[in-house]
Amino acid sequence: MLHPYSFILNLNSFEVDAFLKQHQAYLHYTIADFNQDLQTLEEVQQQQQN
């Protein structure tokens, strides 16, 4: 399973984990969080196109 941030950072799951640890970002990020962030991103992108 891919890490939720894999597509954003263009990294695999191990690289994402290393990146987050390196930046001391220890997150409890759920699928619901991911879906909400994705919806927000899509709304912002649509607003920028208008």
Contact map, one row per residue, 1 for C-alpha under 8 A:
11100000000000000000000000000000000000000000000000
11110100000110000000000000000000000000000000000000
11111100000110010000000000000000000000000000000000
01111110000000000000000000001010010000000000000000
00111111100000010000000000000000000000000000000000
01111111111110010000000000000000000000000000000000
00011111111000000000000000000000000000000000000000
00001111110000000000000000000000000000000000000000
00001111111000010000000000000000000000000000000000
00000111111100000000000000000000000000000000000000
00000110111111110000000000000000000000000000000000
01100100011111110000000000000000000000000000000000
01100100001111111000000000000000000000000000000000
00000000001111111100000000000000000000000000000000
00000000001111111110000000000000000000000000000000
00101100101111111111000000000000000000000000000000
00000000000011111111100000000000000000000000000000
00000000000001111111110000000000000000000000000000
00000000000000111111111000000000000000000000000000
00000000000000011111111111000000000000000000000000
00000000000000001111111111000000000000000000000000
00000000000000000111111110000000000000000000000000
00000000000000000011111110000000000000000000000000
00000000000000000001111111000000000000000000000000
00000000000000000001111111100000000000000000000000
00000000000000000001100111110000000000000000000000
00000000000000000000000011111000000000000000000000
00000000000000000000000001111100000000000000000000
00010000000000000000000000111110110000000000000000
00000000000000000000000000011111110000000000000000
00010000000000000000000000001111111000000000000000
00000000000000000000000000000111111100000000000000
00000000000000000000000000001111111110000000000000
00010000000000000000000000001111111111000000000000
00000000000000000000000000000011111111100000000000
00000000000000000000000000000001111111110000000000
00000000000000000000000000000000111111111000000000
00000000000000000000000000000000011111111100000000
00000000000000000000000000000000001111111110000000
00000000000000000000000000000000000111111111000000
00000000000000000000000000000000000011111111100000
00000000000000000000000000000000000001111111110000
00000000000000000000000000000000000000111111111000
00000000000000000000000000000000000000011111111100
00000000000000000000000000000000000000001111111110
00000000000000000000000000000000000000000111111111
00000000000000000000000000000000000000000011111111
00000000000000000000000000000000000000000001111111
00000000000000000000000000000000000000000000111111
00000000000000000000000000000000000000000000011111
